[in-house]
């Protein structure tokens, strides 16, 4: 049975990928004070999709120059997941809880054949809402209410 998992960046960098595993790698935008390079992923992933966005919830207060998760990025993940359907999918971000957790929760809903092997998560509501729309799980125009 294929699996989906969310993990933190350090855990991914130090691991050896299981066979037939793809990775969605989420980092802060390169050039930010804390981010000088993409995540150093181990060799062995069948394919890697690298994305850059910050962990801000679009519905809550954030800096005007925040780099939020976009519909275009959600579509990239949706195409990547469909292309690799049946393979293990690992999604990582800094802590492996919010951004990656939101993506994994949406993918698990869209692909019920996957086993959940993720860490505990506190999904970013903005990311999850956009992912669910990209996966056809939420009708266009529907606004999902996210509780604290």
PyMOL commands that set and color helices and strands:
alter all, ss='L'
color gray80, all
select helices_A, chain A and resi 9-13+71-83+99-110+125-134
alter helices_A, ss='H'
color red, helices_A
select strands_A, chain A and resi 3-8+21-27+48-52+88-93+115-116
alter strands_A, ss='S'
color yellow, strands_A
deselect
rebuild
show_as cartoon
